[in-house]
Amino acid sequence: MRLAQLYRYPVKGLSPEPLRAADLQTDGYFPCDRLFALENGPSGFDPAAPEHQPKIKFLMLMKNGALAGLATRYDEESGTLAISEGGREAVRANLRTSEGRAAIEAFLSAYVDEAQIRGPVKLLEAPDGFRFTDSKSGFVSLINLASVAEIEKAQGTRVDPLRFRGNLYIEGADAWAEAAWPGRTLKIGDATLSVLKMTDRCAATGVEPGTGRRDMDVVQTLRKNFGHVDCGVYARVEKGGRVAVGDALTLL
């Protein structure tokens, strides 16, 4: 087994960013992953006492599929987020300034269907030690590409693995081998991960990456053909270290 692809998602619900390598920290989240979220009306989130919030309180693909039609890029050094629509840059702003955050909020408020906006769209930044993950256990997510291939066969058409919005994409494992990984430990590169649980899927997987079209029902395909709605696993970083595309993955 080997690590085939690496991705981060700086803003919850917006596009993935491919990486060649990442430095994982013990008991930490995937670097720069779900660092920001777009509050869809008041959520009750308190950065001074952060608690996990249901994803429905934010703009996200399950309800706001058009977000997948945007291409975004976040620069950590400058704090700048660029959003492109239809191949052209629509907005670029510094998220460390109130003016920059307001520019992003205004663009997305206008871009998302008005009927889907429940209140002011507000860009939130996660405080240290917290991330806007779908699950409280969402430290690092892994996707088995062989399982995606089986879903693709059942679906009868191409299924982009990015529909599952994972951090680490694994090749060389048997299809659904990850179902036996919870409770096990994985070594990838210099890091060691403890697998916590399978990842249950929602309607966000029905949205085509890059277009925002809702073109299939992956959840129903999973349920009908495999008797569950899971694809991938969540893991905790037991021992930090560098992971890179091409690294071997070993079950300990």
N, C-alpha and C positions, 0 to 999 in steps of 0.2 A: 504494500500500500504506500501511496505517496501523496504529498500535498500538490494538487494540480492548480489551484487558484486561491487567491486571497482578496478579500474585499472589506471595505469599511463603508459605513453609512453615517456621515457626520450629522446630517439632519434627518430625524425620524420621518419616514414617508417619502423622502426625496431620493435621488438616484445613487447607485453604488459607485465607489471609486476603487479601481483595481490597484493592487499593491504587488511588489515583488517580494517584500519581506516586512516583518513587523516584530517589534520587541514587546513580548508579553510580560506583565508584572505579576508576581505572586499575589493571588486573591484579587487581582484587578480585572477590569473590563478590557475588551479588545480596544486597542489604542484609537482614540478619536472616533469612536463608534457611538451613534445615538447621543452625541454630545449636546445637540440642540433638538427642540421640539416646537411645533407650532400649535399653540393653545387655540382651540376652536371655541371661543367663549370662556368665561371664568371656570377654571378647573379645580381651584382650591389648592393648587400646588404651592408649597411654601419652601423656597430655597434654603431657609434657615433650619428647617426641619423636614427634609425631603422624604417623601413616602411614595411608593409605587402607585401610579394612577392607571386606571383602565385606559387602553389606547383610544377608546371612543371619545375621550376628552380632547384629542388632538386631531389635526389633519393627518390622515393616513390612508393607505391604499384600499383598505377594506371598504371604506365609504367614499373616498375621494380619488377614484381611479385615474382621473385626468393628471394627477401629479406625476404619474409614470411617463408622461409625455415631455417632461422637462429634464434637461441634463444639467447637473450642478457640479461645481468643483469648489472645495473649501481649501484655502491656504492657511495652515496653522500658524506660520510665522507672522503673517500680516493680519490674520483674523478676517480675511476677505472671502466672501461667498459670491460666486458668479453663477447666474442662472441663465440658461439658453433655452429658447423655444424655437422649434423648427429650424435648428441649425444656426440661429443668430442669437447673440447675447442680448438678453432682455433687461437684465439688471445686474449690477455689480456693486457691492456695498461692504463696508467694514462693520462686522458684527460687534465690535468693541465700542461702537459709538451709538448713541441714541438715534442719531440721524440715519445711520446705516441700518439699524434694526427696523426703523420705521419704513424705510424704502422696501425692504424685503416683505414686511407685513402688508404694505399697500399693494405690492405686485401680486402676492398670493391671494389677497382678499378679492382682487379683481379677476384673477385667473380661475379660481374655483367657482363652480356653479353657485350662484347666490342662494339657491334653496338649501345648499349644504352648509352654509355659514350660520352658526348658532349665536355668534356674538363676536366681539372684536378678536381678530387674529393677532396673537402676541407671540413673539419669538422668545422662548425660554432657553436658558443655558443651564446645564446640569452643574451643581456644585461638586467639589472634589468628593470622590468616593461614591458617586451616583451616576446613573445613566437612564435614559428614557427607553428602556427595553420593553418589549411586549410582556415578558415574563420576569418575575423577581429573580429567577435563576438564569437569566439571559446574559451571563458573563461573556461567553464565547459560544458561537453556534457553528456546528459542523454539518455539512451535507455530503451524503454518499452519492456520487454521480451515477453509480450503477442502479441505485433505487430510482433516481430521476429517469433513467433510461427505461425502466420497467413501467413507470407512470406514462411515459411517452408512448410505449407500445399499447397500453390500455386506452390511452386517449385517442390514438390513431392519427396523431399529428405531432409536430415538433413541440416540445415543452422546454422553454429556456430555463436552465437551472437558476438563473437570477430571479425567477418568480419566487424562490424560496428565501431570498435575501440572507444568505448565510455569510459567515466570515471565512471559514475554511472549507474548501471543496476538495473532497478526497476521491482518488481513483485507485483501482486495483483491489477494492473490497468486493465481496459478493453482494448482490442486491439484498437489501434489508438486513445485512449483517449488523448494522448499527442498533437494531432492536435488542441485541444481546449486550450492548456496551454499557448501559446504565449500571453503575456500581464498579465498573472497570476503570483502569488507568491507561492512558495513552501517552506515548512519548513521540513528540514531533519536534525535529530539530533539537534545540537546546532546552525546550520546554516540556513540562509534564502536565497533563490535563486529567482531571477526575470527571468522568461523564456522570451527569446528574439525572437526566430524564430525556425521553423522546419529545419532539416538538410537534404539537398538534397544530393543524393548519386551518386557515380561515379563508374568506372570500377574496382576500388580497392576492392569492395565488392565481385567481382568474383574470388578473389584469396583465396585459402584454407589456413587458418592459420596453421602453422607448417610444411607445405610441399612446399608452393609456387606454387602449381598447379593452373592454371586458369581453373576451372572446371564448372562454371555456370555463367549465366548472370542475376545477381540479379536486376540490373537496369531495364532490359526488363521485368522481372517478376513483378516488382513493377508497371511499366507503364501499362502493359497489364491487370493486375488483380485488381489494385487499383486506376488507373488513375492519379498517381503521382509518383515521384521518391524519396520521403522523407522517412526517418526512424530515429526517435529520435529528440531531441531538443537541442539547445544551451541555456545556462543560464548565467547570471551574478551573482556574489556573492554579494548580497545586505547587508548581515550581516554575518561576519565570525564566525566560530565555528567548533567544531569537528563533523565529520560524521563517522559512523562505520557501517559495515555489520550488518544487523538486525534492524537498526534504522527505525522508522516509517516515512512515508512521508505523509504530509498533505497539501492540497490545501487551501490557506488562501483567 
